[in-house]
Amino acid sequence: MLRILFLLLLMLGVGILQAQQSHQRLRSKLSIYDLSTQKVHVIYTMDAIFEAPNWSPDGGSILFNQGGQLFTIPVNGGQPVAIDLKGLGRCNNDKGFSPDGKQIAFSCLGQAKGSQIFTVPSGGGEPKQIVPETPSYFHAYSPDGKYLAFVARRNGNFVSIR
């Protein structure tokens, strides 16, 4: 692919005055910035906060989180598709596809009081808990897909773990 694409998440806060009260309405835009042409293409806009977009390994879709759930959207636009996590919610910004695109690793509160790490098939399914200790925050798969890199607080210190 000759184009070099870079993903931008643009958030624009718009103040709205309603019934003599000030309410802030946030609009998020998921955009792709082409480094070679320096043009921005907005693929999705929503009156909600969505965060932390990640490319799929094949470059065909974007993974993002919104309201504690995970979604994918084609890079050409369209509607987001929720990843079925079988009732697990409260996901945070820490997520990503495995190198082969078959799995998604993510951080989520689950049933614990702190963030834990899970994996799920990229099309959704039963999440598998990988790191039960809290707090633990997923960061990346190794290039061969055999390891997860994450940051965790253990014994009062934050450490990076593979």
C-alpha positions, 0 to 999 in steps of 0.5 A, a space after each residue: 500500500 503506497 499510502 501511509 495512513 495515520 489514525 486520528 481521533 478528533 474530539 470537539 466539545 460544543 457548548 449548548 445552552 438549554 433551559 437556562 442551564 449550560 450543558 456540554 455536548 461532546 462530538 467525537 470524530 474518527 479520522 484517517 490522516 494520509 501522510 502522503 497527501 496530508 488529507 484527513 478523511 472522517 470515517 465516523 462521527 458520533 455525539 458521544 466520547 469514543 477513544 483509543 483507535 487501533 488498526 486491525 492487522 490487515 488495515 481493513 478496520 479500526 477497533 475503538 472503545 465507547 461507553 465501556 464497550 469495544 467496537 470495530 468499524 471498516 476504514 472506509 466508513 459505515 456503522 460500528 459493530 459491537 464486539 460481543 463480550 458476553 456481558 463483560 463491560 467497563 472496558 478501558 482504552 487498553 486494547 489491540 488485535 493479535 498479529 494474526 487478527 484472530 484475537 483482541 486483548 483488552 483491559 476491563 474491570 470485569 468483576 474485580 475492583 481494578 482493571 484485568 486483562 482478557 482476550 476474546 475472538 475478534 468477532 466476539 465470544 466468551 472472554 478469557 481472563 489472562 491476568 486476574 491480578 489488579 490493576 493490570 493494563 494491556 499494551 501490546 502483543 509481541 510480533 509473534 503473538 506469543 506474549 502480551 506486554 502490560 503494565 501492572 501495579 504490584 507491591 505498590 510499584 508499577 512494573 512492565 510485564 511480558 
